[in-house]
Amino acid sequence: MKLKLLLSCAVVTVLLLGSAVQALAHGTTQAGDYQLEIGFLDEPIYQGVPNGLDLIVTNTKTDETVNGLENSLQVEILHGASKKTLKLAPQDGLDGAYTADVIPTETGDYTWHIFGKINNTPVDVSMTSAPDTFNSVESQDQAAFPAVAPVAASAPAPAASTIDNSAQTSAAMNTAQTALILSGIGAVLGLAGLVVGFMALQAARRPAR
C-alpha cells in the first residue's frame, strides 16, 4: 500500500513539474485589469517548422478568460529588422486563447507585439524571447535524426549560346565535307577529260592506212 502511495505521489509530482516547465515557456504581462500570457504554440520552436502565437487573456478581477478579441486585437511578430502582421484567430476549444500562424525562418530571438483593445482597455504590449518569457527559435539540426545527407549538385545545363555554337560548328563541318567531296568529284572528272582529250589527240596524229 505504501509503495502504491509513493508511486502515485511521484506521478503527480512529475505531472506538476511538467506543467510548471510548460508555464515557464510563456511570459505574462498586464494591460489594465487584464493579464496576457504570451508564448509560442509549440515548444521547443524550430527553424522552418510551422508554429504560431499562444495568447491567453484573463480578467484579473473575475479570474475569467476573455473571448471575442480576434477583431479588436492585432498581432505582429518581429525578428531583427523584420516585422510581419499576422491574423489573430481564436484557438478551437479553448476559452480566452488566441493564435496566429507563422513559420519562423531564422534562428534567434523573436518578439510578439500585441496591440488594440480589450473591451474598452487600450493594449500595446511587446514580449521578446528570454529565460523568463518564451524560448528562442532553434536550428532543426539540434533535433534532426538521422542526419540528412547532403544533396549532390547536378552538372549545370549547357548554356543556350554554347548549344547554338555547337550547332553552327556542326553545320559548318558538314558543309566543308560536302564541298570537299564535290571538289574531289570535280577533280576526277577533270582528270578523265584530260585523258580522253589526250587519247583523241594521239588518234588524230596517227597516219591513215
Contacts in CASP RR format, 6 or more apart in sequence:
PFRMAT RR
TARGET T0000
AUTHOR 0000-0000-0000
METHOD contacts of the structure
MODEL  1
MKLKLLLSCAVVTVLLLGSAVQALAHGTTQAGDYQLEIGFLDEPIYQGVP
NGLDLIVTNTKTDETVNGLENSLQVEILHGASKKTLKLAPQDGLDGAYTA
DVIPTETGDYTWHIFGKINNTPVDVSMTSAPDTFNSVESQDQAAFPAVAP
VAASAPAPAASTIDNSAQTSAAMNTAQTALILSGIGAVLGLAGLVVGFMA
LQAARRPAR
22 43 0 8 1.000
24 132 0 8 1.000
25 39 0 8 1.000
25 40 0 8 1.000
25 43 0 8 1.000
25 134 0 8 1.000
25 135 0 8 1.000
26 37 0 8 1.000
26 38 0 8 1.000
26 39 0 8 1.000
26 54 0 8 1.000
26 133 0 8 1.000
26 134 0 8 1.000
27 37 0 8 1.000
27 38 0 8 1.000
27 39 0 8 1.000
27 127 0 8 1.000
27 132 0 8 1.000
27 133 0 8 1.000
27 134 0 8 1.000
28 35 0 8 1.000
28 36 0 8 1.000
28 37 0 8 1.000
28 38 0 8 1.000
29 35 0 8 1.000
29 36 0 8 1.000
29 38 0 8 1.000
29 125 0 8 1.000
29 127 0 8 1.000
30 36 0 8 1.000
30 60 0 8 1.000
31 118 0 8 1.000
31 121 0 8 1.000
31 122 0 8 1.000
31 123 0 8 1.000
31 124 0 8 1.000
31 125 0 8 1.000
32 121 0 8 1.000
33 59 0 8 1.000
33 60 0 8 1.000
33 61 0 8 1.000
33 121 0 8 1.000
34 57 0 8 1.000
34 58 0 8 1.000
34 59 0 8 1.000
34 60 0 8 1.000
34 66 0 8 1.000
34 118 0 8 1.000
34 121 0 8 1.000
34 123 0 8 1.000
35 57 0 8 1.000
35 58 0 8 1.000
35 60 0 8 1.000
36 55 0 8 1.000
36 56 0 8 1.000
36 57 0 8 1.000
36 114 0 8 1.000
36 123 0 8 1.000
36 125 0 8 1.000
37 54 0 8 1.000
37 55 0 8 1.000
37 56 0 8 1.000
37 57 0 8 1.000
37 58 0 8 1.000
38 53 0 8 1.000
38 54 0 8 1.000
38 55 0 8 1.000
38 112 0 8 1.000
38 114 0 8 1.000
38 125 0 8 1.000
38 127 0 8 1.000
38 133 0 8 1.000
38 134 0 8 1.000
39 53 0 8 1.000
39 54 0 8 1.000
39 55 0 8 1.000
39 112 0 8 1.000
39 127 0 8 1.000
39 133 0 8 1.000
39 134 0 8 1.000
40 51 0 8 1.000
40 52 0 8 1.000
40 53 0 8 1.000
40 54 0 8 1.000
40 134 0 8 1.000
40 135 0 8 1.000
41 51 0 8 1.000
41 52 0 8 1.000
41 53 0 8 1.000
41 54 0 8 1.000
41 99 0 8 1.000
42 49 0 8 1.000
42 51 0 8 1.000
42 52 0 8 1.000
43 134 0 8 1.000
43 135 0 8 1.000
44 135 0 8 1.000
44 138 0 8 1.000
44 143 0 8 1.000
45 51 0 8 1.000
45 104 0 8 1.000
45 135 0 8 1.000
45 136 0 8 1.000
45 137 0 8 1.000
45 138 0 8 1.000
46 137 0 8 1.000
46 138 0 8 1.000
46 139 0 8 1.000
46 140 0 8 1.000
46 143 0 8 1.000
47 104 0 8 1.000
47 105 0 8 1.000
47 106 0 8 1.000
47 107 0 8 1.000
47 137 0 8 1.000
47 138 0 8 1.000
47 139 0 8 1.000
47 140 0 8 1.000
48 103 0 8 1.000
48 104 0 8 1.000
48 105 0 8 1.000
48 140 0 8 1.000
49 103 0 8 1.000
49 104 0 8 1.000
49 140 0 8 1.000
50 101 0 8 1.000
50 102 0 8 1.000
50 103 0 8 1.000
51 101 0 8 1.000
51 102 0 8 1.000
51 103 0 8 1.000
51 104 0 8 1.000
52 99 0 8 1.000
52 100 0 8 1.000
52 101 0 8 1.000
52 102 0 8 1.000
53 75 0 8 1.000
53 77 0 8 1.000
53 86 0 8 1.000
53 88 0 8 1.000
53 98 0 8 1.000
53 99 0 8 1.000
53 100 0 8 1.000
53 102 0 8 1.000
53 112 0 8 1.000
54 91 0 8 1.000
54 97 0 8 1.000
54 99 0 8 1.000
55 75 0 8 1.000
55 88 0 8 1.000
55 97 0 8 1.000
55 98 0 8 1.000
55 99 0 8 1.000
55 112 0 8 1.000
55 114 0 8 1.000
56 65 0 8 1.000
56 94 0 8 1.000
56 96 0 8 1.000
56 97 0 8 1.000
56 98 0 8 1.000
57 65 0 8 1.000
57 66 0 8 1.000
57 69 0 8 1.000
57 96 0 8 1.000
57 98 0 8 1.000
57 118 0 8 1.000
58 64 0 8 1.000
58 65 0 8 1.000
58 66 0 8 1.000
58 96 0 8 1.000
59 65 0 8 1.000
59 66 0 8 1.000
65 95 0 8 1.000
65 96 0 8 1.000
65 97 0 8 1.000
66 96 0 8 1.000
66 118 0 8 1.000
66 119 0 8 1.000
67 90 0 8 1.000
67 95 0 8 1.000
67 96 0 8 1.000
68 90 0 8 1.000
68 96 0 8 1.000
69 88 0 8 1.000
69 96 0 8 1.000
69 98 0 8 1.000
69 118 0 8 1.000
70 88 0 8 1.000
70 89 0 8 1.000
70 90 0 8 1.000
70 98 0 8 1.000
72 116 0 8 1.000
72 117 0 8 1.000
72 118 0 8 1.000
72 119 0 8 1.000
73 88 0 8 1.000
73 98 0 8 1.000
73 114 0 8 1.000
73 115 0 8 1.000
73 116 0 8 1.000
73 117 0 8 1.000
73 118 0 8 1.000
73 123 0 8 1.000
74 85 0 8 1.000
74 88 0 8 1.000
74 114 0 8 1.000
74 115 0 8 1.000
74 116 0 8 1.000
75 85 0 8 1.000
75 86 0 8 1.000
75 88 0 8 1.000
75 100 0 8 1.000
75 112 0 8 1.000
75 113 0 8 1.000
75 114 0 8 1.000
76 83 0 8 1.000
76 84 0 8 1.000
76 85 0 8 1.000
76 86 0 8 1.000
76 112 0 8 1.000
76 113 0 8 1.000
76 115 0 8 1.000
77 83 0 8 1.000
77 84 0 8 1.000
77 86 0 8 1.000
77 100 0 8 1.000
77 102 0 8 1.000
77 110 0 8 1.000
77 111 0 8 1.000
77 112 0 8 1.000
77 113 0 8 1.000
78 84 0 8 1.000
78 110 0 8 1.000
78 111 0 8 1.000
78 113 0 8 1.000
78 126 0 8 1.000
79 104 0 8 1.000
79 106 0 8 1.000
79 108 0 8 1.000
79 109 0 8 1.000
79 110 0 8 1.000
79 111 0 8 1.000
84 102 0 8 1.000
86 100 0 8 1.000
86 101 0 8 1.000
86 102 0 8 1.000
87 100 0 8 1.000
87 101 0 8 1.000
88 98 0 8 1.000
88 99 0 8 1.000
88 100 0 8 1.000
89 98 0 8 1.000
89 99 0 8 1.000
89 100 0 8 1.000
90 96 0 8 1.000
90 97 0 8 1.000
90 98 0 8 1.000
90 99 0 8 1.000
91 97 0 8 1.000
91 98 0 8 1.000
91 99 0 8 1.000
104 110 0 8 1.000
104 137 0 8 1.000
106 137 0 8 1.000
107 136 0 8 1.000
107 137 0 8 1.000
107 138 0 8 1.000
107 139 0 8 1.000
108 129 0 8 1.000
108 136 0 8 1.000
108 137 0 8 1.000
108 138 0 8 1.000
109 128 0 8 1.000
109 129 0 8 1.000
109 130 0 8 1.000
109 136 0 8 1.000
109 137 0 8 1.000
110 128 0 8 1.000
110 129 0 8 1.000
110 136 0 8 1.000
110 137 0 8 1.000
111 126 0 8 1.000
111 127 0 8 1.000
111 128 0 8 1.000
111 129 0 8 1.000
112 126 0 8 1.000
112 127 0 8 1.000
113 125 0 8 1.000
113 126 0 8 1.000
114 123 0 8 1.000
114 124 0 8 1.000
114 125 0 8 1.000
114 126 0 8 1.000
115 123 0 8 1.000
115 124 0 8 1.000
115 125 0 8 1.000
116 122 0 8 1.000
116 123 0 8 1.000
116 124 0 8 1.000
117 123 0 8 1.000
127 133 0 8 1.000
127 134 0 8 1.000
129 135 0 8 1.000
129 136 0 8 1.000
129 137 0 8 1.000
END
